[in-house]
Amino acid sequence: MALRDFGEKVKKQFADFLELPGDVMLDLPKITLFGDLKLYIENHRGIIEYSTSGVRIGVREGEVIVAGEGLLLRNVLPDEICVEGKITALSFSY
């Protein structure tokens, strides 16, 4: 087991023990999807690529990929991104 994996396991156990949300303790992205029209991503690492048909957003372990039509970046804040439009697919790349 790599040292990094061991550290992640300890953090997860600590978060579970204290009943802390994983997104806070483990720096995981928190994704909230409202139907197929709006998506919020917290704990991101920035926008990698943007077009009206696709958005790639960096997260701690890789990327969140949003595909759709008429996509628009509504809010781009240091801790949150909001994507609006017709969302047709959401995937993760590690």
Secondary structure, DSSP 4 states (H G I P E B T S, - for coil): --HHHHHHHHHHHHHHHHT--HHHHS---EEEEETTTEEEEES--EEEEEETTEEEEEETTEEEEEEEEEEEEEEE-SSEEEEEEEEEEEEEE-
